[in-house]
Amino acid sequence: MSQSQGTSYAKTLPEPTALTKPFWDYCKAHELRMQFCTKCSEWIWYPKARCPSCGTRDKIEWRKVSGNGTVYSYTVIRQVIDNSPAFQNDLPFVIGLVELEEGPRIYSNITGTSTDDVKIGDGVTVYFEDATPEFSLPKFRRV
């Protein structure tokens, strides 16, 4: 993770690799996409060079997912460590493991409600926070 350069965004941002760059490019366009193996019909998350189910390298494509899912698990962050002061104003906040309708699970913030109101099984939908001109971050809100 790197600091944003030349903007007022003080939190760490991703450092895309060749594998993750398409994901971040789609997020910038406000699309949630994940890899999908057309050989064995399995979703692949997090991005990988080969399908973990069948091993293929050449049958992987980026497919749009609905962005709808449920809270599979979560935790409430109530304090930050000393090297992350930019998160102090967000306390408390929720980090959740969201199970998408299509099956993959992704970690992200769950927003738009009191931290005490988030429950396992809650319906959520993705939205994108435009952190900088280069990065839009996928986050989820309860529906």
ROTOR-699803 format. One record per residue (C-alpha): x, y, z. Coordinates in steps of 0.05 Angstrom, whole numbers, padded with zeros to 5 digits, always signed. Each point is the difference from the previous one (the first is absolute). Layout:
XYZ
...
This chain:
+00000+00000+00000
+00025+00069-00016
-00019+00069+00022
-00040+00042-00049
+00045+00047-00038
-00019+00072-00013
-00070-00005+00031
-00030+00012+00068
-00017-00074+00009
+00044-00021+00059
-00017-00074+00005
+00041-00055-00032
-00020-00020-00071
+00012-00064-00040
+00063-00012-00040
-00027-00036-00061
+00039-00058-00030
-00009-00030-00069
-00052-00047+00030
-00039+00051+00040
+00003+00060-00048
-00063-00022-00039
-00039-00004+00065
+00020+00071+00020
-00013+00026-00071
-00071-00028+00003
-00011+00030+00069
+00022+00068-00027
-00057-00009-00051
-00046-00018+00058
-00006-00073-00021
+00012-00059+00046
+00032-00055-00042
+00035-00064+00020
+00036-00054-00038
-00041-00058-00026
+00026-00065-00028
-00038-00019-00063
+00030-00070+00001
-00029-00022+00068
-00051+00057+00012
+00032+00022+00066
+00007+00071+00026
+00070+00018+00020
+00012+00049+00057
+00051+00029+00013
+00033+00008-00069
+00045-00057-00019
+00041-00020-00061
-00033-00068-00004
-00066-00030+00022
+00008-00031+00069
-00054-00052-00018
+00024-00027-00067
+00068+00032-00010
-00014+00032-00067
+00035+00066-00018
-00033+00016-00066
-00074-00006+00016
-00004+00056+00052
-00040+00064-00014
-00024+00059+00040
-00076-00002+00010
-00045+00051+00032
-00033-00022+00065
-00066+00029+00026
+00032+00033+00060
-00057-00028+00043
+00014-00047+00057
-00006-00015+00074
+00043+00013+00060
+00036-00067+00012
+00042+00025+00058
+00023+00067+00028
+00039+00036+00053
-00006+00070+00029
+00065+00039+00002
-00001+00044+00062
+00073+00023+00003
+00057+00009-00050
+00073-00014+00008
+00049+00057+00004
+00023-00005-00072
-00071+00009-00028
-00024+00067+00028
-00040+00016-00063
-00052-00051+00022
-00010+00033+00068
-00058+00044-00024
-00037-00061-00027
-00005-00036+00067
-00037-00044+00011
-00007-00033-00067
-00019-00068-00028
+00043-00046-00042
-00042-00056-00028
+00008-00063-00040
-00055+00006-00052
-00025-00062-00036
-00021+00022-00069
-00062-00029-00034
+00047-00034-00050
+00039-00035+00056
+00067+00034+00011
+00014+00035+00066
+00034+00067+00004
+00023+00042+00059
-00020+00073+00003
-00031+00055+00042
-00074-00005+00016
-00029+00070+00007
-00065+00038+00004
-00023-00026+00068
+00020-00001+00072
+00055-00050+00016
-00047-00031+00052
-00053-00014-00054
+00043-00042-00047
-00018-00074+00004
+00022-00063-00035
-00049-00014-00057
-00014+00074-00014
-00010+00017-00073
+00052+00047-00029
+00016+00032-00066
+00064+00028-00027
+00015+00074-00012
+00066+00034-00017
+00037+00053+00039
+00039+00044-00047
+00062+00007+00044
+00044+00033-00052
-00004+00011-00075
+00038-00066-00007
-00037-00043+00050
-00072-00017+00016
-00008-00047+00059
-00056-00052+00003
-00041+00005+00063
-00067-00028+00021
-00062+00029+00032
-00059-00036+00031
-00063-00005-00041
